[in-house]
Structures are given as C-alpha cells and as structure tokens.
Amino acid sequence: MSKFVRDVMSRSVITCTPDTPLVEAARRMTDNQINALVVLDEDGEICGLVSRTDLVRVYNQDYAGMTVEDVMTPHVTTVIPDIPVAAAAQLMLDNKVDRLVIVHPRPATQRPVGVLSLSDIVREMARA
C-alpha cells in the first residue's frame, strides 16, 4: 500500500510575513529546528518561502536591516495532501526543491496545511 502526502507531511507550519526582519526569521528557524519558513501575505495565503540558504546568501551584507521579502523565493511548489509520496518525491527531484508546501485542492484558498520535506521522506523510509 502506498503512502500519501497526508500520512507523512509535517502538519506544523511555521510562518512569517514578507516584512518580518531576517534576524527574526533566523530565530524562528533556529527555535523550531526547521530549515525554512512559509511566507504568508496579509490574507494568510502563500506568497513565498525563505530558507536558511536564502539567509546565508546575504550573511556578508547588512542583513540586520533586511526583511524576508528581500531574500525569499516567491515561487513555491505546492501539492495537495492526497497524492502519493512517491509522486511528491519525484516532483521535489524534478524541481530541485527540498520541500513542498501542502495546500487543499483549488478552489480553496492557498493557505498551507503542512510541509513535506526531504527529511520527512527519509524518516518514512527509516520506519519501513
């Protein structure tokens, strides 16, 4: 029996807004032991993703005065919870991303309900 994204994803979605200072974003990642934050607009919908790689890219700049919007990736790969993990894993490989944001099928709003990361898939493999 194949597993679905809903069975493996992390349901805790740690977020920020585009105007969140980078220092605060780094704190949230560190405090929650995660590698990225989902960026939400004023309506609570996904507008980007900021990863620790994005933060490290600006380490040699004046990052103290920067916000998430300055470094975030605006295009986020999303999937619905009801697809097989194997398909989601292939999508991650094809798009060269470390995580997918999980949303309900359209026409629902694009509010995140989970995150599927490479670590979640590896953890699932270890349970087998």
VMD Tcl script that builds the backbone (N, CA, C; Angstrom):
set m [mol new atoms 384]
animate dup $m
set s [atomselect $m all]
$s set {name element resname resid chain x y z} {
  {N N MET 1 A 0.839 -1.188 0.000}
  {CA C MET 1 A 0.000 0.000 0.000}
  {C C MET 1 A 0.878 1.244 0.000}
  {N N SER 2 A 0.629 2.165 -0.917}
  {CA C SER 2 A 1.457 3.364 -0.978}
  {C C SER 2 A 0.963 4.406 0.017}
  {N N LYS 3 A 1.906 5.160 0.516}
  {CA C LYS 3 A 1.596 6.235 1.455}
  {C C LYS 3 A 1.241 7.487 0.682}
  {N N PHE 4 A 0.419 8.317 1.309}
  {CA C PHE 4 A 0.049 9.591 0.734}
  {C C PHE 4 A 0.744 10.712 1.497}
  {N N VAL 5 A 0.843 11.849 0.852}
  {CA C VAL 5 A 1.499 13.003 1.471}
  {C C VAL 5 A 0.897 13.283 2.842}
  {N N ARG 6 A -0.417 13.203 2.976}
  {CA C ARG 6 A -1.086 13.493 4.252}
  {C C ARG 6 A -0.596 12.588 5.382}
  {N N ASP 7 A -0.078 11.385 5.044}
  {CA C ASP 7 A 0.389 10.429 6.046}
  {C C ASP 7 A 1.802 10.737 6.532}
  {N N VAL 8 A 2.544 11.518 5.772}
  {CA C VAL 8 A 3.967 11.705 6.036}
  {C C VAL 8 A 4.326 13.163 6.332}
  {N N MET 9 A 3.532 14.104 5.862}
  {CA C MET 9 A 3.861 15.525 5.982}
  {C C MET 9 A 3.897 15.985 7.434}
  {N N SER 10 A 4.608 17.068 7.649}
  {CA C SER 10 A 4.601 17.747 8.950}
  {C C SER 10 A 3.407 18.687 8.943}
  {N N ARG 11 A 2.572 18.560 9.943}
  {CA C ARG 11 A 1.365 19.392 9.991}
  {C C ARG 11 A 1.613 20.755 10.636}
  {N N SER 12 A 2.723 20.878 11.287}
  {CA C SER 12 A 3.082 22.153 11.899}
  {C C SER 12 A 3.748 23.021 10.836}
  {N N VAL 13 A 3.128 24.140 10.516}
  {CA C VAL 13 A 3.666 25.043 9.512}
  {C C VAL 13 A 4.083 26.330 10.219}
  {N N ILE 14 A 5.373 26.573 10.255}
  {CA C ILE 14 A 5.890 27.782 10.886}
  {C C ILE 14 A 5.976 28.841 9.792}
  {N N THR 15 A 5.402 30.012 10.056}
  {CA C THR 15 A 5.270 31.030 9.028}
  {C C THR 15 A 5.869 32.370 9.449}
  {N N CYS 16 A 5.915 33.250 8.481}
  {CA C CYS 16 A 6.275 34.640 8.713}
  {C C CYS 16 A 5.593 35.456 7.622}
  {N N THR 17 A 5.806 36.746 7.639}
  {CA C THR 17 A 5.265 37.635 6.616}
  {C C THR 17 A 6.431 38.263 5.852}
  {N N PRO 18 A 6.167 38.859 4.703}
  {CA C PRO 18 A 7.257 39.463 3.938}
  {C C PRO 18 A 8.018 40.541 4.706}
  {N N ASP 19 A 7.353 41.231 5.630}
  {CA C ASP 19 A 8.024 42.308 6.363}
  {C C ASP 19 A 8.723 41.841 7.642}
  {N N THR 20 A 8.775 40.533 7.866}
  {CA C THR 20 A 9.498 40.000 9.018}
  {C C THR 20 A 10.998 40.278 8.847}
  {N N PRO 21 A 11.652 40.855 9.870}
  {CA C PRO 21 A 13.101 41.063 9.779}
  {C C PRO 21 A 13.834 39.723 9.629}
  {N N LEU 22 A 14.925 39.726 8.874}
  {CA C LEU 22 A 15.678 38.490 8.661}
  {C C LEU 22 A 16.175 37.887 9.970}
  {N N VAL 23 A 16.563 38.739 10.901}
  {CA C VAL 23 A 17.040 38.236 12.192}
  {C C VAL 23 A 15.932 37.449 12.891}
  {N N GLU 24 A 14.702 37.936 12.822}
  {CA C GLU 24 A 13.568 37.225 13.423}
  {C C GLU 24 A 13.305 35.917 12.682}
  {N N ALA 25 A 13.408 35.919 11.378}
  {CA C ALA 25 A 13.228 34.684 10.601}
  {C C ALA 25 A 14.274 33.654 11.013}
  {N N ALA 26 A 15.520 34.091 11.176}
  {CA C ALA 26 A 16.582 33.178 11.610}
  {C C ALA 26 A 16.271 32.617 12.992}
  {N N ARG 27 A 15.746 33.450 13.883}
  {CA C ARG 27 A 15.372 32.968 15.234}
  {C C ARG 27 A 14.272 31.907 15.154}
  {N N ARG 28 A 13.269 32.169 14.337}
  {CA C ARG 28 A 12.167 31.196 14.223}
  {C C ARG 28 A 12.665 29.855 13.700}
  {N N MET 29 A 13.530 29.903 12.698}
  {CA C MET 29 A 14.089 28.656 12.166}
  {C C MET 29 A 14.890 27.928 13.239}
  {N N THR 30 A 15.722 28.667 13.953}
  {CA C THR 30 A 16.556 28.065 14.995}
  {C C THR 30 A 15.704 27.521 16.134}
  {N N ASP 31 A 14.768 28.328 16.625}
  {CA C ASP 31 A 13.928 27.919 17.759}
  {C C ASP 31 A 13.086 26.689 17.439}
  {N N ASN 32 A 12.652 26.571 16.186}
  {CA C ASN 32 A 11.783 25.457 15.789}
  {C C ASN 32 A 12.530 24.321 15.101}
  {N N GLN 33 A 13.849 24.469 14.997}
  {CA C GLN 33 A 14.702 23.452 14.367}
  {C C GLN 33 A 14.192 23.065 12.976}
  {N N ILE 34 A 13.953 24.098 12.168}
  {CA C ILE 34 A 13.487 23.887 10.795}
  {C C ILE 34 A 14.425 24.613 9.832}
  {N N ASN 35 A 14.307 24.293 8.557}
  {CA C ASN 35 A 15.191 24.850 7.541}
  {C C ASN 35 A 14.550 25.918 6.675}
  {N N ALA 36 A 13.252 26.168 6.854}
  {CA C ALA 36 A 12.570 27.171 6.035}
  {C C ALA 36 A 11.280 27.613 6.711}
  {N N LEU 37 A 10.845 28.799 6.331}
  {CA C LEU 37 A 9.566 29.343 6.789}
  {C C LEU 37 A 8.684 29.594 5.570}
  {N N VAL 38 A 7.402 29.320 5.710}
  {CA C VAL 38 A 6.438 29.656 4.668}
  {C C VAL 38 A 6.063 31.123 4.873}
  {N N VAL 39 A 6.107 31.891 3.805}
  {CA C VAL 39 A 5.798 33.318 3.876}
  {C C VAL 39 A 4.347 33.519 3.451}
  {N N LEU 40 A 3.575 34.190 4.317}
  {CA C LEU 40 A 2.154 34.419 4.063}
  {C C LEU 40 A 1.873 35.896 3.841}
  {N N ASP 41 A 0.966 36.187 2.911}
  {CA C ASP 41 A 0.557 37.571 2.670}
  {C C ASP 41 A -0.479 37.990 3.708}
  {N N GLU 42 A -1.017 39.198 3.553}
  {CA C GLU 42 A -1.967 39.734 4.534}
  {C C GLU 42 A -3.261 38.940 4.605}
  {N N ASP 43 A -3.565 38.131 3.592}
  {CA C ASP 43 A -4.761 37.285 3.595}
  {C C ASP 43 A -4.482 35.882 4.137}
  {N N GLY 44 A -3.231 35.626 4.534}
  {CA C GLY 44 A -2.866 34.312 5.052}
  {C C GLY 44 A -2.581 33.285 3.966}
  {N N GLU 45 A -2.398 33.755 2.737}
  {CA C GLU 45 A -2.091 32.852 1.630}
  {C C GLU 45 A -0.594 32.867 1.339}
  {N N ILE 46 A -0.117 31.788 0.754}
  {CA C ILE 46 A 1.315 31.621 0.482}
  {C C ILE 46 A 1.766 32.638 -0.569}
  {N N CYS 47 A 2.844 33.347 -0.239}
  {CA C CYS 47 A 3.422 34.270 -1.221}
  {C C CYS 47 A 4.921 34.036 -1.397}
  {N N GLY 48 A 5.470 33.073 -0.651}
  {CA C GLY 48 A 6.886 32.784 -0.794}
  {C C GLY 48 A 7.375 31.790 0.229}
  {N N LEU 49 A 8.685 31.569 0.165}
  {CA C LEU 49 A 9.359 30.656 1.089}
  {C C LEU 49 A 10.728 31.255 1.359}
  {N N VAL 50 A 11.161 31.231 2.599}
  {CA C VAL 50 A 12.505 31.696 2.935}
  {C C VAL 50 A 13.222 30.545 3.627}
  {N N SER 51 A 14.387 30.206 3.115}
  {CA C SER 51 A 15.146 29.077 3.641}
  {C C SER 51 A 16.421 29.559 4.308}
  {N N ARG 52 A 17.068 28.657 5.018}
  {CA C ARG 52 A 18.345 29.024 5.634}
  {C C ARG 52 A 19.378 29.345 4.546}
  {N N THR 53 A 19.273 28.720 3.384}
  {CA C THR 53 A 20.169 29.049 2.278}
  {C C THR 53 A 19.978 30.502 1.850}
  {N N ASP 54 A 18.719 30.954 1.790}
  {CA C ASP 54 A 18.443 32.356 1.453}
  {C C ASP 54 A 19.103 33.289 2.464}
  {N N LEU 55 A 19.055 32.916 3.742}
  {CA C LEU 55 A 19.658 33.741 4.788}
  {C C LEU 55 A 21.181 33.767 4.660}
  {N N VAL 56 A 21.769 32.628 4.434}
  {CA C VAL 56 A 23.232 32.548 4.345}
  {C C VAL 56 A 23.744 33.342 3.141}
  {N N ARG 57 A 22.971 33.400 2.074}
  {CA C ARG 57 A 23.379 34.159 0.881}
  {C C ARG 57 A 23.647 35.633 1.188}
  {N N VAL 58 A 22.977 36.180 2.193}
  {CA C VAL 58 A 23.134 37.609 2.498}
  {C C VAL 58 A 23.935 37.848 3.780}
  {N N TYR 59 A 24.594 36.824 4.278}
  {CA C TYR 59 A 25.359 36.957 5.521}
  {C C TYR 59 A 26.409 38.064 5.434}
  {N N ASN 60 A 27.042 38.243 4.284}
  {CA C ASN 60 A 28.091 39.249 4.121}
  {C C ASN 60 A 27.539 40.631 3.787}
  {N N GLN 61 A 26.226 40.776 3.840}
  {CA C GLN 61 A 25.586 42.071 3.592}
  {C C GLN 61 A 25.037 42.620 4.903}
  {N N ASP 62 A 24.402 43.777 4.840}
  {CA C ASP 62 A 23.789 44.369 6.034}
  {C C ASP 62 A 22.425 43.713 6.274}
  {N N TYR 63 A 22.463 42.446 6.661}
  {CA C TYR 63 A 21.221 41.683 6.819}
  {C C TYR 63 A 20.363 42.172 7.979}
  {N N ALA 64 A 20.954 42.863 8.937}
  {CA C ALA 64 A 20.187 43.345 10.093}
  {C C ALA 64 A 19.072 44.291 9.667}
  {N N GLY 65 A 19.235 44.974 8.550}
  {CA C GLY 65 A 18.216 45.890 8.071}
  {C C GLY 65 A 17.328 45.303 6.994}
  {N N MET 66 A 17.478 44.015 6.720}
  {CA C MET 66 A 16.722 43.380 5.644}
  {C C MET 66 A 15.485 42.659 6.182}
  {N N THR 67 A 14.526 42.475 5.290}
  {CA C THR 67 A 13.329 41.710 5.633}
  {C C THR 67 A 13.272 40.444 4.778}
  {N N VAL 68 A 12.363 39.579 5.127}
  {CA C VAL 68 A 12.172 38.324 4.398}
  {C C VAL 68 A 11.906 38.590 2.916}
  {N N GLU 69 A 11.153 39.628 2.626}
  {CA C GLU 69 A 10.824 39.938 1.235}
  {C C GLU 69 A 12.070 40.175 0.381}
  {N N ASP 70 A 13.141 40.638 1.006}
  {CA C ASP 70 A 14.377 40.906 0.275}
  {C C ASP 70 A 15.061 39.636 -0.232}
  {N N VAL 71 A 14.795 38.497 0.398}
  {CA C VAL 71 A 15.538 37.276 0.056}
  {C C VAL 71 A 14.670 36.062 -0.264}
  {N N MET 72 A 13.372 36.147 -0.027}
  {CA C MET 72 A 12.509 34.970 -0.184}
  {C C MET 72 A 12.403 34.524 -1.633}
  {N N THR 73 A 12.051 33.276 -1.796}
  {CA C THR 73 A 11.735 32.712 -3.101}
  {C C THR 73 A 10.234 32.901 -3.297}
  {N N PRO 74 A 9.822 33.662 -4.313}
  {CA C PRO 74 A 8.391 33.939 -4.457}
  {C C PRO 74 A 7.589 32.788 -5.069}
  {N N HIS 75 A 8.263 31.892 -5.754}
  {CA C HIS 75 A 7.556 30.777 -6.394}
  {C C HIS 75 A 7.700 29.538 -5.517}
  {N N VAL 76 A 6.575 29.065 -4.997}
  {CA C VAL 76 A 6.576 27.939 -4.071}
  {C C VAL 76 A 5.900 26.752 -4.736}
  {N N THR 77 A 6.555 25.607 -4.678}
  {CA C THR 77 A 5.971 24.394 -5.228}
  {C C THR 77 A 4.996 23.834 -4.196}
  {N N THR 78 A 3.743 23.677 -4.599}
  {CA C THR 78 A 2.709 23.181 -3.693}
  {C C THR 78 A 2.087 21.907 -4.255}
  {N N VAL 79 A 1.558 21.098 -3.350}
  {CA C VAL 79 A 0.803 19.896 -3.729}
  {C C VAL 79 A -0.350 19.737 -2.747}
  {N N ILE 80 A -1.281 18.882 -3.120}
  {CA C ILE 80 A -2.401 18.575 -2.236}
  {C C ILE 80 A -2.045 17.357 -1.384}
  {N N PRO 81 A -2.714 17.177 -0.255}
  {CA C PRO 81 A -2.366 16.080 0.650}
  {C C PRO 81 A -2.669 14.683 0.117}
  {N N ASP 82 A -3.492 14.589 -0.919}
  {CA C ASP 82 A -3.982 13.288 -1.368}
  {C C ASP 82 A -3.222 12.695 -2.546}
  {N N ILE 83 A -1.952 13.073 -2.728}
  {CA C ILE 83 A -1.153 12.436 -3.771}
  {C C ILE 83 A -0.157 11.482 -3.114}
  {N N PRO 84 A 0.269 10.464 -3.832}
  {CA C PRO 84 A 1.245 9.529 -3.265}
  {C C PRO 84 A 2.573 10.221 -2.947}
  {N N VAL 85 A 3.215 9.789 -1.884}
  {CA C VAL 85 A 4.518 10.327 -1.504}
  {C C VAL 85 A 5.521 10.141 -2.643}
  {N N ALA 86 A 5.430 9.014 -3.348}
  {CA C ALA 86 A 6.355 8.764 -4.460}
  {C C ALA 86 A 6.246 9.861 -5.523}
  {N N ALA 87 A 5.029 10.298 -5.823}
  {CA C ALA 87 A 4.836 11.364 -6.814}
  {C C ALA 87 A 5.381 12.688 -6.283}
  {N N ALA 88 A 5.167 12.952 -5.003}
  {CA C ALA 88 A 5.683 14.179 -4.396}
  {C C ALA 88 A 7.212 14.167 -4.385}
  {N N ALA 89 A 7.801 13.023 -4.090}
  {CA C ALA 89 A 9.259 12.905 -4.083}
  {C C ALA 89 A 9.820 13.170 -5.481}
  {N N GLN 90 A 9.166 12.650 -6.485}
  {CA C GLN 90 A 9.632 12.880 -7.854}
  {C C GLN 90 A 9.509 14.358 -8.223}
  {N N LEU 91 A 8.444 14.982 -7.785}
  {CA C LEU 91 A 8.251 16.411 -8.034}
  {C C LEU 91 A 9.370 17.229 -7.386}
  {N N MET 92 A 9.767 16.840 -6.177}
  {CA C MET 92 A 10.865 17.518 -5.485}
  {C C MET 92 A 12.165 17.362 -6.273}
  {N N LEU 93 A 12.420 16.159 -6.748}
  {CA C LEU 93 A 13.631 15.914 -7.537}
  {C C LEU 93 A 13.607 16.692 -8.852}
  {N N ASP 94 A 12.475 16.656 -9.539}
  {CA C ASP 94 A 12.344 17.337 -10.831}
  {C C ASP 94 A 12.529 18.847 -10.698}
  {N N ASN 95 A 12.011 19.411 -9.604}
  {CA C ASN 95 A 12.067 20.864 -9.402}
  {C C ASN 95 A 13.263 21.307 -8.567}
  {N N LYS 96 A 14.076 20.327 -8.132}
  {CA C LYS 96 A 15.266 20.622 -7.324}
  {C C LYS 96 A 14.921 21.462 -6.087}
  {N N VAL 97 A 13.899 20.993 -5.346}
  {CA C VAL 97 A 13.495 21.655 -4.106}
  {C C VAL 97 A 13.584 20.666 -2.948}
  {N N ASP 98 A 13.793 21.194 -1.765}
  {CA C ASP 98 A 13.935 20.363 -0.568}
  {C C ASP 98 A 12.625 20.160 0.175}
  {N N ARG 99 A 11.600 20.913 -0.221}
  {CA C ARG 99 A 10.326 20.806 0.485}
  {C C ARG 99 A 9.184 21.247 -0.414}
  {N N LEU 100 A 8.010 20.728 -0.103}
  {CA C LEU 100 A 6.780 21.125 -0.782}
  {C C LEU 100 A 5.827 21.661 0.273}
  {N N VAL 101 A 5.098 22.700 -0.060}
  {CA C VAL 101 A 4.073 23.201 0.846}
  {C C VAL 101 A 2.767 22.530 0.452}
  {N N ILE 102 A 2.063 22.023 1.456}
  {CA C ILE 102 A 0.831 21.279 1.210}
  {C C ILE 102 A -0.369 22.217 1.383}
  {N N VAL 103 A -1.253 22.213 0.389}
  {CA C VAL 103 A -2.458 23.048 0.401}
  {C C VAL 103 A -3.652 22.190 0.020}
  {N N HIS 104 A -4.849 22.674 0.351}
  {CA C HIS 104 A -6.057 21.979 -0.087}
  {C C HIS 104 A -6.267 22.220 -1.578}
  {N N PRO 105 A -6.984 21.304 -2.242}
  {CA C PRO 105 A -7.233 21.485 -3.683}
  {C C PRO 105 A -7.981 22.794 -3.952}
  {N N ARG 106 A -7.693 23.382 -5.118}
  {CA C ARG 106 A -8.425 24.586 -5.529}
  {C C ARG 106 A -9.877 24.207 -5.764}
  {N N PRO 107 A -10.841 25.018 -5.541}
  {CA C PRO 107 A -10.757 26.458 -5.415}
  {C C PRO 107 A -10.515 26.951 -3.984}
  {N N ALA 108 A -10.134 26.090 -3.082}
  {CA C ALA 108 A -9.847 26.536 -1.715}
  {C C ALA 108 A -8.704 27.546 -1.738}
  {N N THR 109 A -8.622 28.326 -0.677}
  {CA C THR 109 A -7.538 29.299 -0.583}
  {C C THR 109 A -6.203 28.580 -0.525}
  {N N GLN 110 A -5.167 29.264 -0.833}
  {CA C GLN 110 A -3.829 28.690 -0.834}
  {C C GLN 110 A -3.156 28.890 0.525}
  {N N ARG 111 A -3.854 28.483 1.568}
  {CA C ARG 111 A -3.287 28.528 2.904}
  {C C ARG 111 A -2.610 27.186 3.180}
  {N N PRO 112 A -1.430 27.217 3.771}
  {CA C PRO 112 A -0.697 25.967 4.000}
  {C C PRO 112 A -1.336 25.113 5.091}
  {N N VAL 113 A -1.368 23.801 4.846}
  {CA C VAL 113 A -1.864 22.853 5.847}
  {C C VAL 113 A -0.770 21.896 6.294}
  {N N GLY 114 A 0.397 21.982 5.642}
  {CA C GLY 114 A 1.508 21.115 6.005}
  {C C GLY 114 A 2.705 21.383 5.120}
  {N N VAL 115 A 3.790 20.698 5.457}
  {CA C VAL 115 A 5.025 20.779 4.674}
  {C C VAL 115 A 5.566 19.359 4.550}
  {N N LEU 116 A 6.003 19.006 3.363}
  {CA C LEU 116 A 6.665 17.728 3.138}
  {C C LEU 116 A 8.104 18.045 2.754}
  {N N SER 117 A 9.044 17.589 3.565}
  {CA C SER 117 A 10.456 17.852 3.291}
  {C C SER 117 A 11.176 16.553 2.959}
  {N N LEU 118 A 12.381 16.701 2.456}
  {CA C LEU 118 A 13.215 15.525 2.219}
  {C C LEU 118 A 13.380 14.733 3.511}
  {N N SER 119 A 13.536 15.440 4.627}
  {CA C SER 119 A 13.691 14.768 5.926}
  {C C SER 119 A 12.476 13.920 6.270}
  {N N ASP 120 A 11.274 14.399 5.959}
  {CA C ASP 120 A 10.057 13.615 6.220}
  {C C ASP 120 A 10.069 12.311 5.425}
  {N N ILE 121 A 10.517 12.382 4.182}
  {CA C ILE 121 A 10.563 11.185 3.340}
  {C C ILE 121 A 11.616 10.207 3.845}
  {N N VAL 122 A 12.775 10.726 4.217}
  {CA C VAL 122 A 13.833 9.854 4.756}
  {C C VAL 122 A 13.376 9.215 6.066}
  {N N ARG 123 A 12.697 9.982 6.903}
  {CA C ARG 123 A 12.169 9.448 8.164}
  {C C ARG 123 A 11.188 8.305 7.888}
  {N N GLU 124 A 10.349 8.476 6.881}
  {CA C GLU 124 A 9.389 7.431 6.497}
  {C C GLU 124 A 10.117 6.183 6.010}
  {N N MET 125 A 11.192 6.386 5.262}
  {CA C MET 125 A 11.987 5.241 4.782}
  {C C MET 125 A 12.584 4.485 5.960}
  {N N ALA 126 A 13.032 5.190 6.973}
  {CA C ALA 126 A 13.671 4.562 8.128}
  {C C ALA 126 A 12.669 3.735 8.920}
  {N N ARG 127 A 11.402 4.082 8.857}
  {CA C ARG 127 A 10.354 3.340 9.582}
  {C C ARG 127 A 10.008 2.019 8.921}
  {N N ALA 128 A 10.340 1.896 7.634}
  {CA C ALA 128 A 9.950 0.692 6.880}
  {C C ALA 128 A 10.679 -0.538 7.386}
}
mol reanalyze $m
mol bondsrecalc $m
mol representation Tube
mol addrep $m
